[in-house]
Amino acid sequence: MPIWDAILLGLVQGLTEFLPISSTAHLVLVRRWLGHENPDDAFAVVIQLGTLAAVFAYFRVDVVRLIRGFVGDLRARRIGATPDGRTAWLIGVGSIPAGLAGLFLKTWLRETFYNPTAIAWVAIGFALLMAAAEMWAHARRNVANPGRGEADIGWFDAVWVGAWQALALMPGASRSGCTISGGLFAGLSRPAAARFSFLLSMPIMLAAGLKETWSERKTLLASSDDAVSLAVGLAVAAVVGYASIAWLLHFLKRYSMGVFVMYRIGLGVGILAMIAAGKL
């Protein structure tokens, strides 16, 4: 892959992984426009390790606390012996639905949803679900009830939000958009839903990225140029992803996801228009 393509794809991945607009959809579409023969190959998954590094860097204090809490629970032989340990278990439980879906439905998902028409309709459909989640949260929110915080997240919440994360395996759905919407439907405040969304992303992104890196290592690292392009793409995704996390968390403290809803609908309609015109 040309290094300039890798830089562009790293930029796209970093910008779209955490914004609720679907990184996979944008990567597949941009790679189609660049003329890549297999736009949904391992590179599209492995580059997520760059944005995973951004999550670990941004939430490094939280990650250390969660690891210590998890180890403390193992030593105490009791789940939830500490608040941090409980949160670590919640993230693990919440990762199960997407893990199972990815394991058993990977081939079907690729055959069914990795095409422009499906991406367009999924983007529009989940934009409407995001809008519904915002309306649901707004209807329930008031001064006395701004929404539940991170400390109030329970086991059902973790499984519920995890199920929404599984839906994000469809390109166009958006992992962050799905999990934040699921959190809002569960009664979480928008900041709490966003933070839990980012923390919940770590196990799945790590597992998928490492699996694809190992299984496709001969293709990804076929030459020194390929290795350099991959490294550059990962680095760009990490830097841009870090900035995206910081910006989105600040944004969601004050504003709804309405602007992303409109963008997603525009994206979907634009893709369908290009397909109808024979340009995609």
N, C-alpha and C positions, 0 to 999 in steps of 0.2 A: 504494500500500500504506500502511495506517495506520502511524504511527510506532511505536506500541506493538507492532504485529506485527513490525516490523523489529527492535526491541530484543529481543523474545523469540527471534526466529530467529537473531539474532547471538549470543545467549546459548547457544542450542542448538548452533550451528555451532562456537563456541569450545570448548564442553565436549566435544563428541563427535568433532571432527575428529582429535584425537590420542589420545584414549582408544580402545581397540580395540573399539568398539561400533557403528561406522558412522554417520557424520554424515549421509550422503545419506538413509539409511533414516529417521533421526529427523526430518530436515527435511521429507521427503515426508509422513510421518505427521502431524507437527504442522501442516503447512500444510493437509492434508486436514481436520483437526479445526477449524482456523480458518476453513474454508470457502473457501479459495482455489480459483479455477476451474482453474488449471493449476499444481499443486504441484511439477511437475518442470520448470518453465520456467527461463529464463536466470538468474533471481535465485538459484536453488539452486546454480548453478555460480560465479557472480560473487562471491558472498559468501565463497567460499573465498579470495579475495584478502586478506580480513581476516586469516584464519589464516595465510596465506602471509607476511604482514607480521610476524606473531608469530614464525614460524620464522626469518626474516631477522634480526629483532631479537635473538632468543635466541642464535642461532648466528652473530652478526655477526662475531666474531673468526674463526671457521672459514670464513665466506663470503669474507672478505678474503684469507685464506691460500689458499683454493681458486682464487680469481680470479688471484692472483699466480702460483700454481703453474701454472695453465693457460697464462697469458701467457708464463711462463718456458719451458714446453714448446714453445710456438709459436716462440719465439725460438731455442731450441736445435734446433728441427726434429726433436724426438724425443719420443715419447709416454713419459711416466713419467720424465722427466729429474730430477724431484724427487718426494718422497713426496706433497706436496700436489697437484702436477700429476697424479700417478697417480690420486689419489682423485677429482679433478675428472673425469678421463676415465671412471673407474668409474661415477660418478654419471650421466654422459652415456650410457654404454652401458646401464646399468641402467634408464634411462628409455625406451629404445626399445620394449620389449614393450608397455607401457601406451600409448605414443604410437600405435603401429600399431593396437592394439585399439580405441582411441578413434576413430581415423580411419576404420577400415573397418567397425566393428561398432556404431557409435553408434546408428543407427536400430533395429537388431535388439535391442540392449540395452534401449532405451527401451520398445519394444513388448512385450518379454518379461518384464522384471524390475521395471519401475516400477509395481507394484501391490502391495497389502498382502499377498496370499497368497504371492507370490514372495518378498517381503521377509522374511516370517516363516520360510519354509523355508530361505532362504539364511542368515539369522541363526543358525538352529539348526545347519545343516550346517557352517558355518565355525566355530561355537563348538566343535564336536567336533574339527575340524582343529586349532584352537588348543590344545585339551586334549591331542591327540596329539603336537603339537610340544613341549609342556611335558614330557610323559612321555618323549619321545625325548631331550630335553636332559637331563632328570634321570637317565635311565639311563646316559648317557655321562659325566655330570659327576662329578668327584671332586676331592680337594684338589690332585692333580697336574695335573688337566685341568679347569679351571673354564670352559673354552670359549675359542675364539679371539677375539682382540681386533680392533679396527678396522684395525690395521696388517697383519693377516693376511688381510684380504678380498682375494680375487683376481678375475680376470675372469669365471670361471665363477660365482662367488658373486654377482657383480653382475647377471649375466643371470638367474640362478636367482631371486634376490630380486625382480628386475624383473618376471619372469613372474608372481610372486605379486602384485605390485602391479597387474598387468593384470587379475587376477581380481577385484580390489576395485572394478572399474567396475560390478559388480553391487551395487545397494543392499542393505545388510544384511551385506555381506562385511567391510567396514572396511579401509581402506587400511593403517592402522597395524597392525591385527591380522594382516592377510595378510603384510605385509612382515616383521614381527617373527617370525611363525611360520616364514616361509621362512628367515629368518636362523638360527633355532634348529635347524631341520632341517639346515641347512648346517654346524652345529657352532659357530656364533658364541655368545659369551656373551650373556646377555639385555641388559646395558647396551650392548654393541657393536651388537647387532641393532637396538635402539631408536634409537640415535644415527644409524646408517646409514639407518634407515627415515625419520627426519625429514629428513635431508639429501637423500635420494632423492626426497622429495615435492616439492621446490622446482621443478624444471623442468616437471613435469606440471601442477602447480597453476598455475604462472605462464602456461604456454601455454594451458591450458583457460580460465582466468579472463580473459585478455586477448582470446582469440578470441570468447568469448561476449559480453564487454563491447562489442567492436567490432560484431559482427554484430547484436546486439540493442539497440544504443545508443538507438535511437528509442523503443523500448518502455520500457527501463529509466529513461530520462531524459525521459519524455513530458511531465512537468510539474516545476515546482520542488519540489512536495511529494514526488514520486517520487524526485527526486535527493537530497533531504534524508533520506528514509527509507533509501535505499541507503547513503548516507554514514554514517548512524547505525548501521545493521546491520554495516557493515564495521568501524567503530570498536569496537563491542561485541565482535565476533568476535575482533578483534586482541588486545584486553586480556585477555579470558577465555582465548583460545588460548595466550597467553604463560604464564599461570598454569598451564594444563593441561600444557604441555610440562614446566615445572619440576617439577610434582607427579609426573607419570608417570615421568620419568627417576629421580627419587628413590625412587619406589615400586618400580620394577623392579630396583633394586639389592638389595632385600631380599626381595621377594615375587614369586610367579609371577603368571600372568595368570588364575589360577583364578577369582577373583571376577568377572572380566569374562566368563568362560565361562558361569558360572551366570546372570549378568545377561542375556546374549544368549539363552540357552535360555528364561529366563523371559519375555523380550520376545517371542520367536517364538511361544511357547505362548499368551501373552496376546493377541497379534494374531489368532491362529487362533481363540481363544475368542470374541473380539469379532466376528469375521467370522461365526462360527457363530450368534451371538446376534443378528446383523443390525444391530450397532451400528457397523460399520466397512465 
